Structure formats: C-alpha cells, structure tokens
C-alpha cells in the first residue's frame, strides 16, 4: 500500500471519481511520493520519526496537482497554490529538503 491513498485524497479535496479518475489519482500519488523522496533525499517508511508529517506533505502536494489538473473555476481558483504552499511550509519546518527549495510543481 502507498503512503497516500486515493480515499485520503478524495476526502481532502472532496473530488469524486467522476471529477478525478482513479488512474489519474494513482499517477499523482506515485509522482508525489517519488518527488518527495527525491527532494528530501530519502525514501520514507512508517518507521521514520516524521512519517505522519511527510504523509501530510504528500497529501497536500497531491491535492495541489489535482487542482492544477482541473479547469479554472471560481471554486478551484487558488486552491492548487494554497495546498502547495502549505506543503512547502511543512517541509521547511521539518528541515528535510535535501537539494534546495522544492520547485513549483
């Protein structure tokens, strides 16, 4: 099982399978997990001290990508950026960035 689940992302974003398909969510989850591992310089596992925090970071980054993939509407405007900024703040607070600042996804 991945470190982030489709159900967690659906709960966070409120998106249904009609709005964002399972295969799209699976790709986003895989991309985010790989990205966070690369930028923090380590593969995260449940035995890591900050595992719960890194899961939250991954959820926030995934939500950012979900909203980036949607058409811009008054309801979605700015949401991708807000989720991305929250994730960056958490990573900075955790001091786990390995290779400089996490670029805009």
DAJO-V410495 format. One line per field, one symbol per residue. ss: DSSP state (A for helix, B for strand, O for the rest). psi: psi as a letter, one per 40 degrees, with the letter a starting at -180 (. if undefined). A space follows every 50 residues. Layout:
ss: ???
psi: ???
//
This chain:
ss: OOOOOAAAAAAAAOOOOOOOOAAAAAAAAAAAAAAAAAAAOOOOOOOOOO AAAAAAAAAAAAAAAAAAAOOOOOOOOOAAAAAAAAAAAAAAAAOOOOOO OOOOO
psi: iieiiddddddddehidddhiddddddddddddddddddeeihiideidf ddddddddddddddddddeiihiddehedddddddddddddddefehdfa ihih.
//
